[in-house]
Amino acid sequence: MKRAAFLAGVATIAAATIGGGQQQEPPASVFVRPLASLLVPGTGQLLAHQDRGAVYLAAEVYLVSRFLQLDHEAMTLAQRYQNLAFDVARRAFGPTRRDTIFEYYEQMERFAESGRYDADPGPAFVPDSNPQTYNGAVWLLARRTFWQDPNVPPDPTSPQYWRALQFYQTRAVGPNFEWSWRDHSLEHEVFRDFIKRSDNGFRRAQNQIGLLLANHVLSAVDALISARLSAAAGRGAQVQTMIGPGRGARLQVCLSF
C-alpha cells in the first residue's frame, strides 16, 4: 500500500516537472482581440472593456469620412476639367465626346494646341511640324531620335524615316482627340487650376489611406500586447502611452488587482 502511494507520488511529480519544462502555447483568446482590432480598430480594446478603444474607432470613422470627402471633391474637379476641355477646346474637332487617360489632359495643360495629326489635306501623310503644338513636339522628338539631322529629312523610303514616322503615329494625338485653346486663354487657366486641385485632392485622399492602415496596425499591436500581458500575469493588463509637457512620451503598463 505504501509502495503504491510512493509510486503515485513520483508519477505526479514527474508529470508536473515535464509539464513545467514545456513551453505552453498561448490560448486562442489571446489572438482574438488583436485580429478584431486589425479588422476594425478599437474593437479589441472594447472587448477588453478598455475605454481607449473608442479613440481608435473614432479615428477610423474620421479617416474614412475624410477619405470619402477628399475623393469626392477630387472626382468632382476631374469631371469639371474634362467637361471644360470638351466644351471649349475639343468640341470643334470631335462633336462626339470620347474620354481617355489622364496623361492626355496633362498634355492639354502644357500645350495650347494639339496640332494636326496629318498636316497634308491630300493622300500623303505629313506630320505636324510646328514644335509649339503637342503633335509638332512629338514629331520633333521623333526626328531627333531617328534622323542623323532633325532638320534634314532622309529618303522617305529609308528605315530611319519610317521609324520616326511610326514613333510619331503611336504617340501623336489623333483626329478625334485634337484640341485648341486658341482665343480661350482664360478657360485654359481655369482648366489648369481644376487639374492641379484635382490632383492634390487625390494625393491627399491617398494619404488618408496610409493613416487608415496605420490606425489598424497600431490598434492591433496595442491589443496584442495587452492580451499577452494579461495572459502572462493572470489578470487584466493594458498598455498606455502618455505624452505630457516637459516629460516627453512614456509607456505605462497597468495591471488589475
C-alpha positions as CSV (number, residue, x, y, z in Angstrom):
1,M,0.0,0.0,0.0
2,K,2.8,2.3,1.0
3,R,4.7,1.3,-2.2
4,A,1.7,2.2,-4.4
5,A,1.3,5.6,-2.7
6,F,5.0,6.3,-3.2
7,L,4.9,5.4,-6.9
8,A,1.8,7.6,-7.4
9,G,3.6,10.5,-5.8
10,V,6.7,10.0,-8.0
11,A,4.4,9.9,-11.1
12,T,2.7,13.1,-10.1
13,I,6.0,14.9,-9.5
14,A,7.4,13.7,-12.9
15,A,4.3,14.9,-14.7
16,A,4.5,18.3,-13.1
17,T,8.2,18.5,-14.0
18,I,7.6,17.6,-17.6
19,G,4.7,19.9,-18.0
20,G,6.6,22.8,-16.5
21,G,9.6,22.2,-18.8
22,Q,7.4,22.5,-21.9
23,Q,6.5,25.9,-23.3
24,Q,2.8,26.3,-23.2
25,E,1.1,27.6,-26.2
26,P,-0.8,30.9,-25.7
27,P,-4.6,30.5,-25.6
28,A,-6.5,31.2,-28.7
29,S,-8.3,34.1,-27.0
30,V,-5.0,36.0,-26.9
31,F,-5.2,36.5,-30.7
32,V,-8.9,37.3,-30.9
33,R,-8.6,40.9,-29.7
34,P,-5.6,41.7,-32.0
35,L,-7.4,40.2,-35.0
36,A,-10.6,42.1,-34.1
37,S,-8.6,45.4,-33.9
38,L,-6.8,44.6,-37.1
39,L,-10.2,44.4,-38.9
40,V,-11.9,47.2,-37.1
41,P,-9.6,49.4,-35.0
42,G,-10.7,49.7,-31.3
43,T,-12.8,46.6,-31.2
44,G,-10.1,44.6,-29.5
45,Q,-9.8,47.2,-26.8
46,L,-13.6,47.5,-26.4
47,L,-13.8,43.7,-26.0
48,A,-11.4,44.1,-23.1
49,H,-13.5,47.0,-21.6
50,Q,-10.7,49.5,-22.4
51,D,-12.0,53.0,-23.0
52,R,-9.3,53.9,-25.4
53,G,-10.9,51.6,-28.0
54,A,-13.4,54.4,-28.6
55,V,-10.4,56.6,-29.7
56,Y,-9.3,54.1,-32.3
57,L,-12.8,53.7,-33.5
58,A,-13.4,57.4,-33.7
59,A,-10.2,57.9,-35.6
60,E,-11.3,55.2,-38.1
61,V,-14.7,56.9,-38.6
62,Y,-13.0,60.3,-39.1
63,L,-10.3,59.0,-41.5
64,V,-12.9,57.1,-43.6
65,S,-15.2,60.1,-43.8
66,R,-12.2,62.3,-44.7
67,F,-11.1,60.0,-47.4
68,L,-14.5,59.8,-49.0
69,Q,-14.8,63.6,-48.8
70,L,-11.4,64.2,-50.5
71,D,-12.0,61.6,-53.1
72,H,-15.4,63.0,-53.9
73,E,-14.0,66.6,-54.2
74,A,-11.2,65.3,-56.5
75,M,-13.6,63.4,-58.7
76,T,-15.9,66.5,-59.0
77,L,-12.9,68.6,-60.0
78,A,-11.8,66.0,-62.5
79,Q,-15.3,66.0,-64.1
80,R,-15.2,69.8,-64.3
81,Y,-11.9,69.9,-66.2
82,Q,-13.0,67.1,-68.5
83,N,-16.2,69.0,-69.3
84,L,-14.4,72.3,-69.8
85,A,-11.9,70.6,-72.2
86,F,-14.6,69.1,-74.3
87,D,-16.9,72.2,-74.3
88,V,-14.1,74.7,-75.2
89,A,-11.0,73.0,-76.6
90,R,-12.3,69.8,-78.2
91,R,-15.8,70.3,-79.5
92,A,-14.8,71.8,-82.8
93,F,-12.6,68.7,-83.6
94,G,-14.9,65.9,-82.3
95,P,-18.6,66.5,-81.8
96,T,-18.8,63.1,-80.1
97,R,-17.3,63.0,-76.7
98,R,-14.6,60.4,-76.0
99,D,-12.7,60.3,-72.7
100,T,-9.2,58.9,-72.4
101,I,-6.3,58.6,-69.9
102,F,-5.2,61.3,-67.5
103,E,-1.9,61.9,-69.4
104,Y,-3.9,63.2,-72.3
105,Y,-5.3,66.0,-70.1
106,E,-1.8,66.7,-68.7
107,Q,-0.7,67.4,-72.3
108,M,-3.7,69.7,-72.8
109,E,-2.5,71.6,-69.7
110,R,1.0,72.0,-71.2
111,F,0.2,72.8,-74.8
112,A,-2.4,75.3,-76.0
113,E,-2.9,73.3,-79.2
114,S,-2.6,69.7,-80.2
115,G,-1.7,70.4,-83.8
116,R,-3.0,68.5,-86.7
117,Y,-2.4,64.8,-86.8
118,D,-2.0,64.9,-90.6
119,A,-0.9,68.3,-91.9
120,D,-1.4,67.4,-95.6
121,P,-5.1,67.6,-96.8
122,G,-4.2,65.2,-99.7
123,P,-3.5,61.5,-99.7
124,A,0.1,61.9,-98.4
125,F,0.7,61.6,-94.6
126,V,2.7,64.6,-93.3
127,P,3.1,65.1,-89.5
128,D,2.6,68.5,-87.9
129,S,5.9,70.4,-88.0
130,N,5.0,73.2,-85.5
131,P,7.0,72.5,-82.3
132,Q,4.7,74.8,-80.3
133,T,1.9,72.2,-80.7
134,Y,1.9,68.8,-79.0
135,N,2.0,66.8,-82.2
136,G,4.7,69.1,-83.6
137,A,6.8,68.5,-80.4
138,V,6.3,64.7,-80.8
139,W,7.4,64.9,-84.5
140,L,10.5,66.9,-83.5
141,L,11.4,64.3,-80.8
142,A,11.0,61.5,-83.4
143,R,13.3,63.3,-85.9
144,R,15.9,63.9,-83.2
145,T,15.7,60.3,-82.1
146,F,16.0,58.6,-85.5
147,W,17.4,61.1,-88.0
148,Q,21.0,62.0,-88.2
149,D,20.0,65.6,-88.7
150,P,16.5,66.5,-87.4
151,N,16.3,69.4,-89.9
152,V,17.4,67.3,-93.0
153,P,14.9,64.5,-93.8
154,P,16.4,61.3,-95.1
155,D,15.0,59.3,-98.0
156,P,11.2,58.7,-97.3
157,T,11.8,55.0,-98.1
158,S,14.7,54.7,-95.6
159,P,14.4,52.8,-92.3
160,Q,15.3,56.0,-90.4
161,Y,12.3,57.9,-91.9
162,W,9.8,55.1,-91.2
163,R,11.0,54.6,-87.6
164,A,10.5,58.2,-87.0
165,L,7.1,58.1,-88.6
166,Q,6.0,55.1,-86.6
167,F,7.2,56.8,-83.4
168,Y,5.0,59.8,-84.3
169,Q,1.9,57.8,-85.2
170,T,2.0,55.8,-81.9
171,R,2.3,58.9,-79.7
172,A,0.6,61.8,-81.6
173,V,-3.0,62.9,-80.9
174,G,-5.4,61.5,-83.5
175,P,-8.2,63.4,-85.2
176,N,-10.8,62.5,-82.7
177,F,-8.8,64.0,-79.8
178,E,-7.3,67.2,-81.2
179,W,-7.8,70.3,-79.2
180,S,-7.1,74.1,-79.3
181,W,-7.3,76.7,-76.5
182,R,-6.7,79.5,-79.0
183,D,-8.7,82.6,-78.1
184,H,-9.6,80.9,-74.8
185,S,-6.6,81.6,-72.6
186,L,-8.8,82.3,-69.6
187,E,-10.6,79.0,-69.9
188,H,-7.2,77.3,-70.3
189,E,-6.1,78.8,-66.9
190,V,-9.2,77.6,-65.2
191,F,-8.6,74.2,-66.8
192,R,-5.1,74.1,-65.3
193,D,-6.4,75.1,-61.9
194,F,-9.0,72.3,-61.9
195,I,-6.3,69.8,-62.8
196,K,-4.0,71.0,-60.1
197,R,-6.7,71.0,-57.4
198,S,-8.0,67.6,-58.5
199,D,-4.5,66.0,-58.5
200,N,-3.9,67.5,-55.0
201,G,-7.2,66.1,-53.8
202,F,-6.4,62.6,-55.0
203,R,-3.0,62.8,-53.4
204,R,-4.5,63.9,-50.0
205,A,-7.1,61.1,-50.2
206,Q,-4.2,58.5,-50.7
207,N,-2.6,59.9,-47.6
208,Q,-5.7,59.2,-45.7
209,I,-5.4,55.5,-46.7
210,G,-1.9,55.4,-45.2
211,L,-3.3,56.8,-42.0
212,L,-6.1,54.3,-42.0
213,L,-3.6,51.4,-42.3
214,A,-1.5,52.8,-39.5
215,N,-4.6,53.1,-37.3
216,H,-5.4,49.4,-37.9
217,V,-1.9,48.2,-37.2
218,L,-1.5,50.4,-34.1
219,S,-4.7,49.2,-32.6
220,A,-3.9,45.5,-33.4
221,V,-0.4,45.8,-31.8
222,D,-1.9,47.6,-28.7
223,A,-4.5,44.8,-28.3
224,L,-1.8,42.1,-28.8
225,I,0.5,43.5,-26.1
226,S,-2.3,44.0,-23.7
227,A,-3.7,40.4,-24.3
228,R,-0.3,38.8,-23.9
229,L,0.5,40.8,-20.7
230,S,-2.9,39.8,-19.3
231,A,-2.3,36.1,-20.1
232,A,1.2,36.2,-18.6
233,A,0.1,38.0,-15.4
234,G,-3.1,36.1,-15.0
235,R,-5.0,39.4,-14.5
236,G,-6.2,42.3,-16.7
237,A,-3.4,44.4,-18.2
238,Q,-3.3,47.3,-20.5
239,V,-0.7,49.5,-22.2
240,Q,-0.9,53.2,-22.0
241,T,1.1,55.8,-23.8
242,M,1.3,59.2,-22.0
243,I,2.6,62.4,-23.5
244,G,2.9,65.4,-21.2
245,P,4.6,68.9,-21.4
246,G,8.2,68.7,-20.4
247,R,8.0,64.9,-19.8
248,G,8.2,63.6,-23.3
249,A,6.5,60.3,-24.1
250,R,6.1,57.5,-21.6
251,L,5.0,53.9,-21.9
252,Q,3.0,52.7,-18.9
253,V,1.8,49.1,-18.2
254,C,-1.2,48.8,-15.8
255,L,-2.2,45.5,-14.1
256,S,-5.5,44.9,-12.4
257,F,-5.5,43.5,-8.8
